[in-house]
């Protein structure tokens, strides 16, 4: 039996705008997981999505839209918005204003944030990774994954 501890959904549909899988929180989950589960039985959960929150955020009312990393980049380009990178969370984000005048915050995954998470597999000597939301477009993920690891498909 293998395990995939929940290391994402810190930023989520009904929560405040923040990284989906901030590295310090992912590390905290892994620190606990390896203290109670054999490392060889743990897959790191990696999200392939982000969220777009309308602002201002109102607890219990605001609902973020789940988006693909590719859509997030296209949205930043379309709105001529600079993508920033939170070094502590190891996650990209940006703010934009919709054509209707609504401000938004977007947090998502990119090659840098995914690489930071993939490197944890070696650091913690885990069995591997499992992706959440594979149907979301993020072509650079697969190039990065193949560059860092020998990929094996499990059925």
C-alpha positions in Angstrom: 0.0 0.0 0.0 1.2 3.5 -0.9 0.1 6.9 0.4 -0.2 10.4 -1.0 -0.5 12.8 1.8 -2.5 16.0 1.0 0.2 18.5 0.2 -2.0 21.0 -1.8 -5.3 22.9 -1.6 -3.9 25.5 0.8 -5.2 28.0 -1.6 -8.6 26.7 -2.6 -12.0 27.6 -4.1 -13.6 29.1 -0.9 -10.4 30.1 0.9 -8.4 33.4 0.7 -6.1 34.0 -2.3 -2.8 32.2 -1.7 -0.5 29.5 -3.3 -2.2 26.2 -3.9 0.8 24.3 -2.5 3.2 26.7 -0.7 6.6 25.0 -0.2 6.8 25.5 3.6 3.4 23.8 4.1 4.3 21.0 1.7 7.5 20.5 3.7 5.5 20.4 7.0 3.2 17.7 5.6 6.2 15.7 4.4 8.0 16.1 7.7 5.0 14.6 9.5 4.3 11.9 6.8 7.9 10.5 6.9 7.6 10.3 10.7 4.7 7.9 10.5 4.9 6.2 7.1 7.8 4.5 5.3 9.4 6.9 2.8 9.3 4.2 0.1 5.5 4.2 0.4 4.9 7.9 -0.1 4.0 9.7 -3.3 4.2 13.5 -3.2 0.9 15.0 -4.5 1.6 17.8 -7.0 -1.2 20.1 -8.3 -1.4 21.0 -11.9 -3.8 23.9 -11.5 -4.4 27.3 -9.9 -7.2 29.6 -8.8 -8.5 33.0 -9.9 -10.1 34.8 -7.0 -12.4 37.9 -7.5 -11.4 40.6 -5.0 -12.0 41.7 -2.4 -12.1 38.3 -0.8 -15.0 37.8 1.5 -14.9 34.7 3.7 -17.9 32.5 3.1 -18.9 34.4 -0.1 -16.0 34.6 -2.5 -15.6 31.7 -4.8 -12.4 31.2 -6.9 -12.4 29.6 -10.3 -10.1 26.7 -10.8 -7.8 27.3 -13.9 -5.0 25.5 -15.7 -1.4 26.9 -15.4 -1.5 27.5 -19.2 -4.7 29.5 -18.9 -3.1 31.5 -16.1 -0.2 32.5 -18.3 -2.5 33.3 -21.2 -4.6 35.4 -18.9 -1.6 37.4 -17.7 -0.6 38.0 -21.3 -4.1 39.0 -22.3 -4.4 41.5 -19.4 -0.8 42.7 -19.8 0.0 41.8 -16.3 3.4 40.9 -14.9 3.6 37.5 -13.3 5.4 37.7 -9.9 7.0 34.9 -7.9 6.7 34.4 -4.2 10.1 33.0 -3.1 8.8 31.7 0.2 5.9 29.9 -1.2 7.8 29.0 -4.4 4.7 29.9 -6.4 3.8 32.4 -9.2 0.9 34.8 -8.8 -0.5 38.0 -10.3 -3.2 40.6 -10.0 -5.4 41.9 -12.8 -8.5 43.9 -13.5 -11.2 42.3 -15.6 -12.8 44.3 -18.5 -15.8 44.8 -16.1 -13.5 46.5 -13.6 -13.4 43.6 -11.1 -10.0 43.1 -9.5 -8.6 39.5 -9.3 -5.8 37.6 -7.7 -4.4 34.5 -9.5 -2.1 31.9 -7.9 -1.0 28.9 -10.0 1.9 26.5 -10.7 4.7 26.9 -13.2 7.9 25.1 -14.1 9.7 26.8 -11.2 7.1 25.9 -8.6 6.8 22.3 -9.9 10.6 21.9 -9.9 10.7 23.0 -6.3 8.2 20.3 -5.4 9.8 17.6 -7.6 13.1 18.1 -5.9 11.5 17.2 -2.6 11.1 13.7 -3.9 14.8 13.2 -3.9 15.4 15.2 -0.7 12.9 13.2 1.3 13.7 9.9 -0.6 10.0 9.4 -1.5 8.6 6.8 -3.9 7.6 9.4 -6.5 4.9 11.9 -7.4 1.2 11.8 -8.1 -0.4 14.6 -10.1 -3.8 16.1 -9.3 -5.8 17.4 -12.2 -3.9 15.8 -15.1 -6.3 17.2 -17.7 -5.1 20.7 -17.1 -2.8 22.1 -19.7 0.8 22.6 -18.6 3.2 21.3 -21.3 6.4 22.4 -19.6 5.6 20.1 -16.7 6.3 17.0 -18.8 9.6 18.3 -20.1 10.7 19.1 -16.6 9.6 15.8 -15.2 11.4 13.8 -17.9 14.6 15.9 -17.3 14.7 15.2 -13.6 13.5 11.6 -13.4 13.0 8.3 -15.2 9.3 8.2 -15.6 7.4 4.9 -15.1 3.7 4.5 -15.7 1.8 2.6 -13.1 -1.4 0.9 -13.9 
